[in-house]
Amino acid sequence: MHLIGLDLGTSRFKGVILDSSGRDVLAGAERELRFIKDADRVEIDPEEHWQTFASLLRELISAAKGDKDITLCFAAAAGNTLLLDPNSGAPLTTIISWLDQRADHDDLPALHGLEPEPLRALTGWPTISRMALAHLAFYHKHSADVLKGAVVSQNQSYLLYRLTGKHLLDFSAAVPFRLVDQVKECYDPALLQRFALRPEQLPQLVTVGSFAGTLQPAASADTGLPPSTRVFAGCFDHPAAARATSIRREGELLLSCGTSWVGFLPCRDRQKLLAARLLIDPYLRHENGIWAGMFSIPGIGPVIDAYVHRYIAPDCAEPFRRFDELAKAHSAGACRIDLSKPYAQPNGTPGEAARALMDAAAEGLARELARLKTHGLAFQQAVMVGGPAKSAVWPQIVAEKTGLDISVGNPAAGAIGAARIPRAATQGQ
């Protein structure tokens, strides 16, 4: 038996294949994603998305050496929306990325009267102008006839459909979808009414680790996986990384650093998470009553990338290695960078800018942790995962700025956590 897990990130897919114990990583692989960008528009071609996904699986399955006993599960940076034909399942639209900003500058009547905090209490997520709510409001205003007859999907639900023919959405990935009453675990009628949607237009809601099915013949041919491969519903990406790093108890903290820098903290009291204005994931609710809160420094990864490629290490064969070397060689304070704003020419040398970037991200975490402490949520240590955790310097800077004892987790933690979900689900039955 082999376990395949994928972490479908915002800009990159990561995958691993584990042995039957779920402990040993036999192989790993990655794929970069390509966006269709035009000003505030950020979209993804659905067929290219599928082919990128399939090519990653073809590479990973070679490590199984002919074994037909395969499980597959994937976590995803949810919040990307597309519309499907209800009969054929073919895409009617591109995938709108959660990075898309068109709703920021468009008056969308379907969103009128929505308030962030009541939305957080209902769905676990307060953001109105991004992700599925904004995408649906955009379709409702500009393509109402298409929306009326379409199946509404997210990218991970679409990929699951291509694999199994089942249109499913787990309760964790449903959080950024923001149409689901998180406590009652059903689609909220008032939210659906805003977009003139019917429940049958939406994915079936299932628990994390639910069995989705085996592969359709076309999916087996595209991915190289045996038709008998068992596919399971996954979760949002940060809870998957938390599973891999054993962040399961109150007082524990995961720092997941990618396109956004996210803190993930288990907590039994959902009201406490609401009071602290955190994003809320159902996490281990069905196992032991543990929810999880998340704070986010959103979208800073692309800003950091812009500074590295345009100023710190332009035309460098290994830009992030150079970034790391320069940051290590410079002290803090020579210049300042505001990661909440787009790239702007730094007022220091490339080395000073490298150190300033690392300081700015770490200081953002420190501010969030100080805020949480006022709500009775305090931490002594954390596990850091993601690209920045590979740095020889950055984890130490995070430790200095936050006062936390930082340990570094596997860079593929999201994929490893996803791979282990089916094993945990079947053992729990």
KAHUHU-V151390 format. One record per residue. N is the residue number from 0. RES is the residue in one small letter. PHI is phi as a letter, one per 30 degrees, with the letter a starting at -180 (none if undefined). NEAR is the number of other ideal C-beta (glycine too) atoms within 10 Angstrom. Layout:
N;RES;PHI;NEAR / N;RES;PHI;NEAR
//
This chain:
0;m;none;15 / 1;h;b;22 / 2;l;c;26 / 3;i;c;29 / 4;g;b;33 / 5;l;b;29 / 6;d;c;29 / 7;l;d;29 / 8;g;d;21 / 9;t;d;21 / 10;s;b;16 / 11;r;a;16 / 12;f;c;22 / 13;k;c;24 / 14;g;b;26 / 15;v;b;26 / 16;i;b;26 / 17;l;c;23 / 18;d;d;14 / 19;s;d;13 / 20;s;d;10 / 21;g;i;20 / 22;r;c;9 / 23;d;c;9 / 24;v;d;17 / 25;l;d;15 / 26;a;a;16 / 27;g;b;18 / 28;a;a;20 / 29;e;b;15 / 30;r;b;17 / 31;e;d;8 / 32;l;c;18 / 33;r;c;12 / 34;f;c;16 / 35;i;c;14 / 36;k;c;12 / 37;d;a;9 / 38;a;h;8 / 39;d;d;13 / 40;r;d;15 / 41;v;b;20 / 42;e;b;18 / 43;i;b;19 / 44;d;d;16 / 45;p;d;21 / 46;e;d;12 / 47;e;d;14 / 48;h;e;23 / 49;w;d;19 / 50;q;d;13 / 51;t;d;18 / 52;f;e;25 / 53;a;d;18 / 54;s;d;16 / 55;l;d;22 / 56;l;d;24 / 57;r;d;14 / 58;e;d;16 / 59;l;d;26 / 60;i;d;23 / 61;s;d;12 / 62;a;d;18 / 63;a;d;22 / 64;k;h;8 / 65;g;i;7 / 66;d;d;13 / 67;k;c;12 / 68;d;c;13 / 69;i;b;22 / 70;t;c;24 / 71;l;b;30 / 72;c;a;29 / 73;f;b;32 / 74;a;c;34 / 75;a;b;29 / 76;a;d;25 / 77;a;d;27 / 78;g;j;27 / 79;n;c;29 / 80;t;b;27 / 81;l;b;23 / 82;l;c;23 / 83;l;b;21 / 84;d;d;12 / 85;p;d;13 / 86;n;c;8 / 87;s;c;8 / 88;g;i;14 / 89;a;d;9 / 90;p;d;19 / 91;l;c;18 / 92;t;b;18 / 93;t;d;20 / 94;i;d;24 / 95;i;d;27 / 96;s;d;25 / 97;w;d;25 / 98;l;d;21 / 99;d;e;23 / 100;q;c;17 / 101;r;d;18 / 102;a;d;22 / 103;d;d;10 / 104;h;b;9 / 105;d;b;15 / 106;d;d;9 / 107;l;c;21 / 108;p;e;10 / 109;a;d;20 / 110;l;c;20 / 111;h;d;9 / 112;g;i;7 / 113;l;d;17 / 114;e;c;10 / 115;p;e;13 / 116;e;d;10 / 117;p;d;10 / 118;l;d;18 / 119;r;d;20 / 120;a;d;17 / 121;l;d;19 / 122;t;c;24 / 123;g;j;29 / 124;w;b;26 / 125;p;c;20 / 126;t;d;19 / 127;i;c;17 / 128;s;c;17 / 129;r;b;21 / 130;m;i;25 / 131;a;e;23 / 132;l;e;28 / 133;a;d;26 / 134;h;d;27 / 135;l;d;28 / 136;a;d;23 / 137;f;d;20 / 138;y;d;24 / 139;h;d;19 / 140;k;d;16 / 141;h;c;12 / 142;s;b;14 / 143;a;d;12 / 144;d;d;8 / 145;v;d;12 / 146;l;d;22 / 147;k;e;14 / 148;g;c;12 / 149;a;c;20 / 150;v;c;20 / 151;v;c;25 / 152;s;b;28 / 153;q;c;25 / 154;n;e;26 / 155;q;d;27 / 156;s;d;29 / 157;y;d;24 / 158;l;d;22 / 159;l;d;29 / 160;y;d;20 / 161;r;d;21 / 162;l;d;27 / 163;t;c;20 / 164;g;i;15 / 165;k;c;18 / 166;h;c;20 / 167;l;b;20 / 168;l;b;24 / 169;d;d;30 / 170;f;d;24 / 171;s;d;26 / 172;a;d;31 / 173;a;d;30 / 174;v;d;24 / 175;p;d;24 / 176;f;d;26 / 177;r;h;27 / 178;l;c;23 / 179;v;c;24 / 180;d;d;17 / 181;q;d;23 / 182;v;d;13 / 183;k;d;9 / 184;e;h;15 / 185;c;a;12 / 186;y;d;20 / 187;d;d;17 / 188;p;e;10 / 189;a;d;8 / 190;l;d;20 / 191;l;d;17 / 192;q;d;11 / 193;r;e;20 / 194;f;c;21 / 195;a;h;13 / 196;l;c;20 / 197;r;c;11 / 198;p;e;12 / 199;e;d;8 / 200;q;d;21 / 201;l;c;20 / 202;p;d;24 / 203;q;d;14 / 204;l;d;19 / 205;v;b;18 / 206;t;d;15 / 207;v;e;29 / 208;g;i;22 / 209;s;d;18 / 210;f;d;17 / 211;a;c;22 / 212;g;k;15 / 213;t;c;19 / 214;l;d;23 / 215;q;d;16 / 216;p;e;8 / 217;a;d;11 / 218;a;d;22 / 219;s;d;16 / 220;a;d;12 / 221;d;d;19 / 222;t;c;23 / 223;g;i;15 / 224;l;d;24 / 225;p;d;16 / 226;p;e;12 / 227;s;d;11 / 228;t;e;24 / 229;r;c;18 / 230;v;c;25 / 231;f;b;28 / 232;a;d;29 / 233;g;c;33 / 234;c;a;31 / 235;f;d;31 / 236;d;d;31 / 237;h;d;30 / 238;p;d;31 / 239;a;d;30 / 240;a;d;30 / 241;a;d;31 / 242;r;d;26 / 243;a;d;27 / 244;t;c;25 / 245;s;i;12 / 246;i;d;26 / 247;r;b;15 / 248;r;c;12 / 249;e;e;13 / 250;g;j;12 / 251;e;c;19 / 252;l;b;23 / 253;l;c;28 / 254;l;c;30 / 255;s;c;27 / 256;c;c;26 / 257;g;b;23 / 258;t;e;23 / 259;s;c;19 / 260;w;c;26 / 261;v;b;24 / 262;g;c;25 / 263;f;b;29 / 264;l;b;25 / 265;p;d;22 / 266;c;a;21 / 267;r;d;14 / 268;d;c;14 / 269;r;d;20 / 270;q;d;10 / 271;k;d;16 / 272;l;d;23 / 273;l;d;17 / 274;a;d;12 / 275;a;d;19 / 276;r;h;15 / 277;l;c;28 / 278;l;d;23 / 279;i;b;23 / 280;d;c;29 / 281;p;d;25 / 282;y;h;29 / 283;l;c;19 / 284;r;e;21 / 285;h;d;14 / 286;e;c;12 / 287;n;b;11 / 288;g;i;11 / 289;i;d;17 / 290;w;c;23 / 291;a;b;29 / 292;g;c;25 / 293;m;b;24 / 294;f;c;21 / 295;s;b;18 / 296;i;c;20 / 297;p;d;14 / 298;g;i;17 / 299;i;d;20 / 300;g;e;22 / 301;p;d;14 / 302;v;d;21 / 303;i;e;24 / 304;d;e;17 / 305;a;d;14 / 306;y;d;23 / 307;v;d;21 / 308;h;d;16 / 309;r;c;12 / 310;y;b;18 / 311;i;d;25 / 312;a;b;21 / 313;p;d;11 / 314;d;h;6 / 315;c;c;13 / 316;a;d;7 / 317;e;b;10 / 318;p;d;15 / 319;f;d;18 / 320;r;d;14 / 321;r;d;18 / 322;f;e;28 / 323;d;d;20 / 324;e;d;16 / 325;l;d;22 / 326;a;d;24 / 327;k;d;17 / 328;a;d;11 / 329;h;b;21 / 330;s;c;9 / 331;a;d;17 / 332;g;j;11 / 333;a;d;15 / 334;c;a;17 / 335;r;b;15 / 336;i;b;23 / 337;d;c;10 / 338;l;d;19 / 339;s;d;11 / 340;k;c;8 / 341;p;d;9 / 342;y;e;15 / 343;a;b;12 / 344;q;e;8 / 345;p;d;20 / 346;n;c;12 / 347;g;b;17 / 348;t;d;15 / 349;p;e;17 / 350;g;d;20 / 351;e;d;22 / 352;a;d;25 / 353;a;d;28 / 354;r;d;25 / 355;a;d;25 / 356;l;d;26 / 357;m;d;28 / 358;d;d;22 / 359;a;d;20 / 360;a;d;24 / 361;a;d;23 / 362;e;d;18 / 363;g;d;18 / 364;l;d;22 / 365;a;d;16 / 366;r;d;13 / 367;e;d;18 / 368;l;d;22 / 369;a;d;12 / 370;r;d;13 / 371;l;d;20 / 372;k;d;12 / 373;t;d;9 / 374;h;c;14 / 375;g;i;11 / 376;l;c;22 / 377;a;b;12 / 378;f;b;18 / 379;q;c;10 / 380;q;b;12 / 381;a;a;26 / 382;v;c;24 / 383;m;c;26 / 384;v;b;29 / 385;g;j;24 / 386;g;e;17 / 387;p;d;26 / 388;a;d;22 / 389;k;d;16 / 390;s;d;21 / 391;a;d;11 / 392;v;c;19 / 393;w;d;26 / 394;p;e;22 / 395;q;d;14 / 396;i;d;21 / 397;v;e;27 / 398;a;d;17 / 399;e;d;14 / 400;k;d;20 / 401;t;c;22 / 402;g;i;12 / 403;l;d;21 / 404;d;d;10 / 405;i;c;20 / 406;s;c;13 / 407;v;c;17 / 408;g;c;24 / 409;n;d;18 / 410;p;e;18 / 411;a;c;23 / 412;a;e;29 / 413;g;d;37 / 414;a;d;35 / 415;i;d;28 / 416;g;d;31 / 417;a;d;34 / 418;a;e;32 / 419;r;d;22 / 420;i;e;27 / 421;p;d;24 / 422;r;d;19 / 423;a;d;15 / 424;a;d;18 / 425;t;d;13 / 426;q;d;8 / 427;g;d;9 / 428;q;d;6
//
